[in-house]
Structures are given as C-alpha cells and as structure tokens.
Amino acid sequence: MQALLKLVTDCSVVALSPSRKDTINESPLKIALFSLAKMCAHPPCRQFLRTSELFPVIRQLQQSPESTIANYASVIVKKVTEVN
C-alpha cells in the first residue's frame, strides 16, 4: 500500500497541473487510485490511509482537472473519512 501511495504522490504534480493536460491521462495514477479505492473496503487499509502522511495528496487530487482521477480520489476520501 505504501508503494501505491508513493506512486500517487509522484504522479500528483502532473495530475494537478492544468497546463499539462496531455500527460494527465497517465494510467499508472488511475490504476493506483482505483486499487486504493478497492482496498478501502477493508478497515485496516482505511486506517492506514487515514494515518498516512501522504493522505493529503489524495485529498488534493479531488481537484484534478481529469474527472476520473478526481472521482477516484473522492471515493477514497469518502471511504476513509466515513464513520462506521
């Protein structure tokens, strides 16, 4: 999971830059976010994300101009911050 978060962090600069729309569609970021969203079904994974210093990057990705990236980030944030 830490490796996925690192990948998300590394790719987030491009995803949040409206001037680089040609590179926003990079699939590694989308795949990493999709995977993290699916992992959020498990309480230990949600707890790990909630306490990770990289979680704010996922929050920022909710503002991505690429709708798929913003959607995956929103799903993750919603699942991680839900009170069960």
VEXTORVEX-240723 format. One record per residue (C-alpha): x, y, z; residue in three letters; residue number from 1. Coordinates in steps of 0.001 Angstrom, whole numbers, plus 524288, in hexadecimal, padded with zeros to 5 digits. Example, Ala and Ser with C-alpha at 12.3 -4.5 7.8 and 13.67 -1.06 7.14 Angstrom:
REM residues 2
rec x = 8300C	y = 7EE6C	z = 81E78	residu = ala	num = 1 .
rec x = 83566	y = 7FBDC	z = 81BE4	residu = ser	num = 2 .
//
This chain:
REM residues 84
rec x = 80000	y = 80000	z = 80000	residu = met	num = 1 .
rec x = 80B41	y = 80935	z = 80302	residu = gln	num = 2 .
rec x = 81082	y = 80721	z = 7F530	residu = ala	num = 3 .
rec x = 80347	y = 80AEF	z = 7EF6C	residu = leu	num = 4 .
rec x = 8030C	y = 81743	z = 7F7BA	residu = leu	num = 5 .
rec x = 810C4	y = 81ABC	z = 7F329	residu = lys	num = 6 .
rec x = 80C94	y = 818EB	z = 7E4FF	residu = leu	num = 7 .
rec x = 800B6	y = 8219A	z = 7E744	residu = val	num = 8 .
rec x = 80966	y = 82C00	z = 7ED59	residu = thr	num = 9 .
rec x = 8133B	y = 82B53	z = 7E246	residu = asp	num = 10 .
rec x = 8089C	y = 82CB0	z = 7D7EE	residu = cys	num = 11 .
rec x = 8005C	y = 836DA	z = 7DF02	residu = ser	num = 12 .
rec x = 80818	y = 8428E	z = 7DA32	residu = val	num = 13 .
rec x = 804AD	y = 83F66	z = 7CC2A	residu = val	num = 14 .
rec x = 7F68E	y = 83C26	z = 7CF7A	residu = ala	num = 15 .
rec x = 7F46F	y = 84933	z = 7D63B	residu = leu	num = 16 .
rec x = 7FAC9	y = 85159	z = 7CB90	residu = ser	num = 17 .
rec x = 7F094	y = 85648	z = 7C1EC	residu = pro	num = 18 .
rec x = 7FB5A	y = 85A94	z = 7B899	residu = ser	num = 19 .
rec x = 7FFB5	y = 84C81	z = 7B683	residu = arg	num = 20 .
rec x = 7F2D5	y = 84668	z = 7B25F	residu = lys	num = 21 .
rec x = 7F9D3	y = 83E08	z = 7A85D	residu = asp	num = 22 .
rec x = 80063	y = 83625	z = 7B325	residu = thr	num = 23 .
rec x = 7F51D	y = 835C0	z = 7BCC6	residu = ile	num = 24 .
rec x = 7EFA5	y = 82943	z = 7B6FA	residu = asn	num = 25 .
rec x = 7FAF7	y = 82152	z = 7BC22	residu = glu	num = 26 .
rec x = 7F539	y = 81459	z = 7BFD1	residu = ser	num = 27 .
rec x = 7FE85	y = 8110D	z = 7CB30	residu = pro	num = 28 .
rec x = 7F82B	y = 81B92	z = 7D390	residu = leu	num = 29 .
rec x = 7EA74	y = 8172E	z = 7CFEC	residu = lys	num = 30 .
rec x = 7EDD5	y = 808F8	z = 7D2A7	residu = ile	num = 31 .
rec x = 7F3ED	y = 80C73	z = 7DFC7	residu = ala	num = 32 .
rec x = 7E81D	y = 81488	z = 7E3D5	residu = leu	num = 33 .
rec x = 7DEB2	y = 809F7	z = 7DF34	residu = phe	num = 34 .
rec x = 7E63F	y = 7FFDE	z = 7E71D	residu = ser	num = 35 .
rec x = 7E66B	y = 8085F	z = 7F347	residu = leu	num = 36 .
rec x = 7D7C6	y = 80AB5	z = 7F1EC	residu = ala	num = 37 .
rec x = 7D563	y = 7FC02	z = 7F182	residu = lys	num = 38 .
rec x = 7DE6B	y = 7F9D4	z = 7FD2C	residu = met	num = 39 .
rec x = 7D626	y = 8036A	z = 804F5	residu = cys	num = 40 .
rec x = 7CC24	y = 7F87E	z = 80683	residu = ala	num = 41 .
rec x = 7D504	y = 7F338	z = 8113E	residu = his	num = 42 .
rec x = 7D5BF	y = 7FA42	z = 81E66	residu = pro	num = 43 .
rec x = 7E489	y = 7F878	z = 82027	residu = pro	num = 44 .
rec x = 7E6CD	y = 7FEC5	z = 812E0	residu = cys	num = 45 .
rec x = 7DDEC	y = 80A3D	z = 8160D	residu = arg	num = 46 .
rec x = 7E518	y = 80C29	z = 822EC	residu = gln	num = 47 .
rec x = 7F252	y = 80BB8	z = 81C17	residu = phe	num = 48 .
rec x = 7EE0F	y = 815F6	z = 81238	residu = leu	num = 49 .
rec x = 7E7C0	y = 81E78	z = 81CA6	residu = arg	num = 50 .
rec x = 7F474	y = 81F3C	z = 82442	residu = thr	num = 51 .
rec x = 7FDBA	y = 8202D	z = 818AA	residu = ser	num = 52 .
rec x = 80515	y = 82CE4	z = 816C0	residu = glu	num = 53 .
rec x = 80212	y = 82B49	z = 80841	residu = leu	num = 54 .
rec x = 7F337	y = 82B8A	z = 809F9	residu = phe	num = 55 .
rec x = 7F2AF	y = 83A58	z = 80797	residu = pro	num = 56 .
rec x = 7F79F	y = 837CC	z = 7F9C6	residu = val	num = 57 .
rec x = 7EB99	y = 82F86	z = 7F721	residu = ile	num = 58 .
rec x = 7E320	y = 83A7D	z = 7FC7E	residu = arg	num = 59 .
rec x = 7E9BB	y = 843F0	z = 7F308	residu = gln	num = 60 .
rec x = 7E745	y = 83AC6	z = 7E7A9	residu = leu	num = 61 .
rec x = 7D8B2	y = 83D00	z = 7E986	residu = gln	num = 62 .
rec x = 7DB85	y = 849E2	z = 7E28D	residu = gln	num = 63 .
rec x = 7E1E6	y = 84377	z = 7D6C2	residu = ser	num = 64 .
rec x = 7DCED	y = 84884	z = 7C9B9	residu = pro	num = 65 .
rec x = 7DC6D	y = 83A3D	z = 7C544	residu = glu	num = 66 .
rec x = 7CF12	y = 83559	z = 7C98E	residu = ser	num = 67 .
rec x = 7D2FE	y = 8271B	z = 7CB69	residu = thr	num = 68 .
rec x = 7DE32	y = 82ABC	z = 7D46A	residu = ile	num = 69 .
rec x = 7D5B2	y = 83440	z = 7DC0A	residu = ala	num = 70 .
rec x = 7CAFD	y = 829FB	z = 7DD49	residu = asn	num = 71 .
rec x = 7D414	y = 81F45	z = 7E24E	residu = tyr	num = 72 .
rec x = 7DA25	y = 828BE	z = 7EC01	residu = ala	num = 73 .
rec x = 7CCA2	y = 82CD3	z = 7F0C2	residu = ser	num = 74 .
rec x = 7C887	y = 81EAB	z = 7F2A1	residu = val	num = 75 .
rec x = 7D4C5	y = 81C01	z = 7FAA8	residu = ile	num = 76 .
rec x = 7D2FD	y = 82816	z = 80321	residu = val	num = 77 .
rec x = 7C4AF	y = 824E9	z = 8056D	residu = lys	num = 78 .
rec x = 7C772	y = 816CC	z = 80956	residu = lys	num = 79 .
rec x = 7D304	y = 81A48	z = 81205	residu = val	num = 80 .
rec x = 7CBE6	y = 82536	z = 81930	residu = thr	num = 81 .
rec x = 7BF08	y = 81DE1	z = 81B01	residu = glu	num = 82 .
rec x = 7BBA0	y = 81AAF	z = 828F6	residu = val	num = 83 .
rec x = 7B77C	y = 80C76	z = 829F4	residu = asn	num = 84 .
//
